[in-house]
Amino acid sequence: MVETWFADFKCGRRNTDDAERSGRPNSAIVPENIKKIRKMVLVGRKLKLREIADTLNISEGNVFSILHEHLSMRKLCSKWVPRLLTRCLVVFRRNKKNFSMRYVTMDETWIHHYTPESKRQLAEWTAKDENRPKRPKTQISAGKVLVFVFWDAHGILFIDYLEKLRTINSEYYMALLVRLKEEIAKTTTPLEQENQNNAPCHKSIAKIAKLPNCTLNCFPIHRILRTSLPATTTCLQT
């Protein structure tokens, strides 16, 4: 090979590119395959050259040439970021000034009929010569009720107590959301909703939001921290 190049340049050749020559045209790099590869890559951006080549029955080299030379595409690794923005955070970035004023959140928790005071709450001021106060051992009552609380920056909008033997389902949540809309309508315009829980009854909110008479948009939230209180629903007043 070196001798061939040496002889060519000795004879006056100055260009290293291959000279034009007659031969079989490339039947793989054609507009039809270029369109197919573009469509395949847009649908599955993690496809490998071998997978595309096997699908179109062409060589990996031709696939590589089409992607790089004709489509000007390249395969890059994902960039690491602390976390991806949820739709809620996107809305917040668009309108930071009055976001907190339009923010409506909801939480549900169990409240016992009787909750004894804590040790700190029962502490009393005593003189140096007085004995320590005594108290009987008490426990949280077995009876309890599930409470739903909706509030915004101005305060609590309304509180709902789950009736005895009542089942939490999509109909129950629909009634809560209808009532919430009525409370919000007194001072503001319709709302957008953001769901934070993956329980079946909470997932039904997404189905409710698709009803013709409902003006809610559900936003899934990726919960990072676990808390003792199961925050379930957050709403945005639009």
Protein Blocks (a to p, Z undefined) as FASTA:
>chain_A
ZZmmmmmmmnopabfbdcdddddddfklcfklmmmmmmmmmmmmmbcfklmmmmnopafk
lmmmmmmmmnopacddddddfbdcdfklmmmmmmmmlmmmmpccdddddddfbdcddfkl
mpccddfkbccdddddddddfbdcdddddddfkbcfbdcdddehiacdfklmmmmmmmmm
mmmmmmmccdddddfbfbfklmmmmmmmmpmkbccdcdddddfbdcfbdcfbdcddZZ
